[in-house]
């Protein structure tokens, strides 16, 4: 008898909180785990939605006797992604509501033969992007949903039968009505969702054009997310110096927008700052040693005599 892999997935709720990822339930060593990551984290109907389906090995480490799992070419066709609506009351002791038949489709019709190993593999090979178009999400009603993914065991080469994996990992996504007034942050979230969608479908050139048009019109108010996303696209294209300049703009936007209310003179570090400093090292042909910590704050306040070297560019 063939059974399906049922993988409990992702919670969509209205309060907008994002839960911390939990460790997945351990599965037999020859079987993979599957993670779901919805993007954006806050969805407005009419924005495109991308859900990353990532396959990883259930075991970590280097113990002997742990077998790899091999997924046949085209394994993404055996994935079924859907959703059901969570009621407000507890489901304890009750059966889950029926699946809603959301029309998720893989962004690209290509998944190569995949060896799921504890030794790791390029992340791009083990992730399949499923999408809903703006027209499809425009029909979604605000509410709490649970995403569920299933993988047909027939996609496993020499699997020797069926297998089932339960995952306790979950993350939250808010589905909200469009606001009457769009803030600069919300405008950036909207264009970022569109950019993610285009990149997932392989249209990087159009994604860059869409983001560039937005940044030209909103240069004074665009937040760190949009500038940082543009830097990531440049880096993806191998244009590292251009990426550094966009990361600088992301860092400046972050410092403009995020200052602790109890100490207006202090500022938090941008999430792009450390990576930008490492990229500057790469461009300069300088390799950062593993034992060498890079601290933007230390670079700014410590004398070079204490640092023991010339001060680094902190990518501000």
C-alpha positions as CSV (number, residue, x, y, z in Angstrom):
1,X,0.0,0.0,0.0
2,X,1.3,3.4,-1.0
3,X,1.1,6.2,1.6
4,X,1.8,9.8,1.1
5,X,4.3,11.9,3.0
6,X,2.2,14.3,5.1
7,X,4.1,17.3,6.2
8,X,2.4,19.8,8.5
9,X,3.6,23.1,7.4
10,X,3.0,26.8,7.8
11,X,0.5,28.8,9.8
12,X,-1.0,31.9,8.3
13,X,-2.6,34.2,10.9
14,X,-3.9,37.7,11.3
15,X,-1.9,39.0,14.2
16,X,1.3,39.3,12.2
17,X,3.7,37.7,14.7
18,X,6.5,35.6,13.3
19,X,7.1,32.4,15.3
20,X,10.6,31.1,15.9
21,X,11.5,28.0,13.9
22,X,11.3,24.7,15.8
23,X,13.5,21.7,15.2
24,X,11.8,19.2,12.9
25,X,10.7,15.8,14.3
26,X,13.4,13.2,13.7
27,X,12.7,10.9,10.8
28,X,14.3,7.6,9.8
29,X,17.9,8.2,8.7
30,X,17.4,7.5,5.0
31,X,14.5,9.9,4.6
32,X,14.6,13.6,3.9
33,X,12.9,16.5,5.8
34,X,10.9,19.2,4.1
35,X,10.7,22.8,5.1
36,X,8.3,25.5,3.9
37,X,9.1,29.2,3.8
38,X,6.4,31.6,2.6
39,X,7.5,34.9,1.1
40,X,6.5,37.6,1.9
41,X,6.0,37.2,5.6
42,X,2.9,39.5,5.5
43,X,0.7,39.0,2.6
44,X,-1.9,41.4,1.2
45,X,-4.3,39.9,-1.4
46,X,-3.2,41.0,-4.8
47,X,0.5,40.5,-4.0
48,X,2.3,37.4,-5.4
49,X,3.2,34.7,-3.0
50,X,6.3,32.5,-3.2
51,X,6.6,29.4,-1.0
52,X,10.1,27.8,-0.9
53,X,9.9,24.0,-0.5
54,X,13.3,22.8,0.7
55,X,14.5,19.2,1.0
56,X,17.2,18.4,3.5
57,X,18.5,15.2,5.1
58,X,16.8,14.2,8.3
59,X,20.1,13.4,10.0
60,X,23.0,15.8,10.7
61,X,26.6,14.9,11.6
62,X,28.9,12.1,10.3
63,X,27.7,8.8,11.8
64,X,28.3,5.7,9.7
65,X,25.6,3.7,8.2
66,X,23.3,6.6,7.4
67,X,22.0,6.3,3.8
68,X,21.4,9.0,1.3
69,X,17.9,9.4,-0.3
70,X,17.9,9.9,-4.1
71,X,15.0,11.8,-5.7
72,X,14.4,11.1,-9.3
73,X,14.6,13.8,-12.0
74,X,11.4,15.8,-12.0
75,X,10.7,15.1,-8.3
76,X,9.0,18.5,-7.9
77,X,6.1,17.1,-9.9
78,X,5.4,14.7,-7.0
79,X,4.9,17.6,-4.5
80,X,1.4,18.7,-3.6
81,X,1.1,22.0,-1.8
82,X,-2.2,23.2,-0.5
83,X,-3.8,25.0,2.5
84,X,-6.7,24.6,4.9
85,X,-8.3,27.3,7.0
86,X,-7.8,27.2,10.7
87,X,-10.9,27.8,12.9
88,X,-10.6,30.2,15.8
89,X,-11.4,27.4,18.3
90,X,-9.0,24.6,19.1
91,X,-8.8,21.6,16.9
92,X,-8.0,19.3,19.8
93,X,-9.9,16.1,19.3
94,X,-11.3,17.3,15.9
95,X,-10.4,16.5,12.3
96,X,-8.8,19.2,10.3
97,X,-10.9,21.2,7.9
98,X,-10.8,20.2,4.2
99,X,-8.1,21.4,1.8
100,X,-9.0,24.5,-0.1
101,X,-7.4,23.6,-3.4
102,X,-5.1,26.7,-3.7
103,X,-3.7,26.5,-7.2
104,X,0.0,26.5,-6.3
105,X,2.3,25.8,-9.3
106,X,6.1,25.3,-9.4
107,X,7.7,28.5,-10.6
108,X,9.9,26.6,-13.1
109,X,9.3,23.1,-14.6
110,X,12.8,21.7,-13.7
111,X,14.2,19.7,-10.8
112,X,17.3,17.6,-11.4
113,X,18.0,14.2,-9.9
114,X,18.8,15.0,-6.2
115,X,20.9,13.1,-3.8
116,X,19.7,14.2,-0.3
117,X,22.8,13.8,1.8
118,X,24.1,14.9,5.2
119,X,27.2,16.1,3.4
120,X,25.2,19.0,2.1
121,X,24.6,20.3,-1.4
122,X,24.1,23.7,-3.1
123,X,21.0,25.2,-1.7
124,X,19.6,26.1,-5.1
125,X,19.4,22.4,-6.0
126,X,17.3,21.4,-3.1
127,X,14.7,24.2,-3.2
128,X,11.6,24.3,-5.4
129,X,9.6,27.5,-5.5
130,X,5.8,27.3,-5.6
131,X,3.9,30.4,-6.5
132,X,0.5,32.0,-6.5
133,X,0.1,34.9,-8.9
134,X,-1.3,38.3,-7.9
135,X,-4.6,37.4,-9.6
136,X,-4.8,34.2,-7.5
137,X,-4.0,35.8,-4.2
138,X,-6.5,38.5,-4.8
139,X,-9.2,35.9,-4.2
140,X,-7.8,34.9,-0.7
141,X,-9.8,36.0,2.3
142,X,-8.1,37.3,5.5
143,X,-7.9,34.6,8.0
144,X,-5.7,31.9,9.5
145,X,-4.5,29.1,7.3
146,X,-2.2,26.1,7.5
147,X,-0.1,25.1,4.5
148,X,0.4,21.4,4.0
149,X,2.9,19.7,1.6
150,X,3.0,16.1,0.5
151,X,5.6,14.2,-1.5
152,X,4.7,11.0,-3.3
153,X,7.2,8.3,-2.3
154,X,7.3,7.2,-6.0
155,X,9.7,10.1,-6.5
156,X,12.3,8.2,-4.4
157,X,14.7,6.0,-6.4
158,X,14.8,2.5,-5.0
159,X,12.7,3.7,-2.0
160,X,11.5,0.2,-1.3
161,X,8.0,1.3,-0.3
162,X,6.3,4.2,1.2
163,X,7.4,6.4,4.0
164,X,5.9,9.3,6.1
165,X,7.5,12.3,7.7
166,X,5.8,14.6,10.2
167,X,7.4,18.0,10.7
168,X,6.7,20.2,13.7
169,X,8.4,23.2,12.1
170,X,6.0,26.1,11.5
171,X,6.1,29.8,10.7
172,X,3.4,32.5,10.7
173,X,2.3,34.6,7.8
174,X,-0.3,37.4,8.1
175,X,-3.0,37.8,5.4
176,X,-4.3,41.3,5.7
177,X,-6.6,43.5,3.8
178,X,-4.9,46.3,1.8
179,X,-4.6,49.4,3.9
180,X,-6.3,52.6,2.9
181,X,-3.0,54.5,3.0
182,X,0.2,52.9,1.9
183,X,3.2,53.7,4.0
184,X,6.8,53.8,2.5
185,X,7.5,50.5,4.3
186,X,4.4,48.8,2.9
187,X,5.2,50.1,-0.6
188,X,8.6,48.5,-0.3
189,X,7.1,45.3,0.9
190,X,4.8,45.2,-2.1
191,X,7.6,45.7,-4.7
192,X,9.8,43.2,-2.8
193,X,7.0,40.6,-3.1
194,X,6.9,41.3,-6.8
195,X,10.7,41.0,-7.1
196,X,10.7,37.7,-5.3
197,X,8.0,36.4,-7.6
198,X,9.9,37.4,-10.7
199,X,13.2,35.9,-9.5
200,X,11.5,32.7,-8.5
201,X,10.2,32.4,-12.1
202,X,13.7,33.0,-13.5
203,X,13.0,36.6,-14.8
204,X,15.9,38.3,-13.0
205,X,16.2,41.0,-15.6
206,X,12.6,42.1,-15.2
207,X,12.9,41.9,-11.4
208,X,15.9,44.4,-11.5
209,X,13.9,46.7,-13.8
210,X,10.9,46.7,-11.5
211,X,13.0,47.4,-8.4
212,X,15.1,50.1,-10.1
213,X,12.0,51.9,-11.2
214,X,10.7,51.9,-7.6
215,X,14.0,53.0,-6.1
216,X,14.3,55.9,-8.6
217,X,10.8,57.2,-7.7
218,X,11.2,56.5,-3.9
219,X,14.9,57.1,-3.3
220,X,14.3,59.4,-0.3
221,X,11.9,57.0,1.5
222,X,12.9,53.5,0.4
223,X,13.8,51.3,3.3
224,X,16.7,49.0,3.9
225,X,14.9,45.9,2.6
226,X,14.5,47.4,-0.9
227,X,18.1,48.7,-1.1
228,X,19.4,45.5,0.3
229,X,17.4,43.4,-2.2
230,X,18.8,45.4,-5.0
231,X,22.3,44.7,-3.7
232,X,21.5,41.0,-3.6
233,X,20.4,41.1,-7.2
234,X,23.7,42.8,-8.2
235,X,25.7,40.3,-6.2
236,X,23.8,37.5,-7.9
237,X,24.8,39.0,-11.3
238,X,28.5,39.1,-10.2
239,X,28.5,42.9,-10.0
240,X,30.1,43.0,-6.5
241,X,31.2,46.7,-6.5
242,X,27.7,47.7,-7.5
243,X,26.3,45.5,-4.8
244,X,28.5,47.2,-2.2
245,X,27.0,50.6,-3.1
246,X,23.5,49.3,-2.8
247,X,24.3,47.8,0.6
248,X,25.7,51.2,1.7
249,X,22.3,52.7,0.8
250,X,20.5,49.9,2.7
251,X,22.7,50.6,5.8
252,X,22.0,54.3,5.7
253,X,18.3,53.7,5.3
254,X,18.4,51.3,8.3
255,X,20.1,53.8,10.5
256,X,17.6,56.4,9.4
257,X,14.6,54.2,10.3
258,X,15.7,52.2,13.3
259,X,16.8,54.0,16.4
260,X,16.1,52.7,19.9
261,X,13.4,54.9,21.4
262,X,15.1,55.0,24.8
263,X,18.4,56.3,23.3
264,X,17.9,58.3,20.1
265,X,21.6,58.9,19.8
266,X,22.4,55.2,19.5
267,X,21.7,53.0,16.5
268,X,21.5,49.3,15.7
269,X,23.6,47.6,13.1
270,X,22.0,47.0,9.7
271,X,21.5,43.3,8.7
272,X,23.5,44.1,5.6
273,X,26.4,45.7,7.2
274,X,28.6,42.7,8.1
275,X,28.1,41.1,4.8
276,X,28.9,44.3,3.0
277,X,32.2,44.6,5.0
278,X,33.1,41.0,4.0
279,X,32.3,41.8,0.4
280,X,34.7,44.8,0.5
281,X,37.4,42.5,1.8
282,X,36.7,40.2,-1.1
283,X,37.0,43.0,-3.6
284,X,40.3,44.1,-2.0
285,X,41.7,40.5,-2.2
286,X,41.7,40.2,1.6
287,X,40.6,36.9,3.1
288,X,38.9,37.1,6.5
289,X,40.3,34.5,8.8
290,X,37.9,32.3,10.7
291,X,39.4,33.4,14.0
292,X,39.1,37.1,13.1
293,X,35.8,38.7,14.2
294,X,34.5,41.7,12.2
295,X,32.6,44.2,14.3
296,X,31.4,47.4,12.7
297,X,31.2,49.1,16.2
298,X,34.8,48.1,17.0
299,X,36.0,49.4,13.7
300,X,34.4,52.8,14.4
301,X,35.5,53.3,18.0
302,X,38.7,51.5,18.6
303,X,42.1,53.0,17.7
304,X,44.1,51.3,15.0
305,X,46.8,50.6,17.6
306,X,44.4,48.4,19.5
307,X,42.9,46.8,16.3
308,X,46.5,46.0,15.3
309,X,45.8,46.9,11.6
310,X,44.3,49.7,9.5
311,X,40.7,50.5,10.2
312,X,38.2,48.7,7.9
313,X,35.6,50.4,5.7
314,X,32.4,49.8,7.7
315,X,30.1,50.2,4.6
316,X,28.2,53.1,6.0
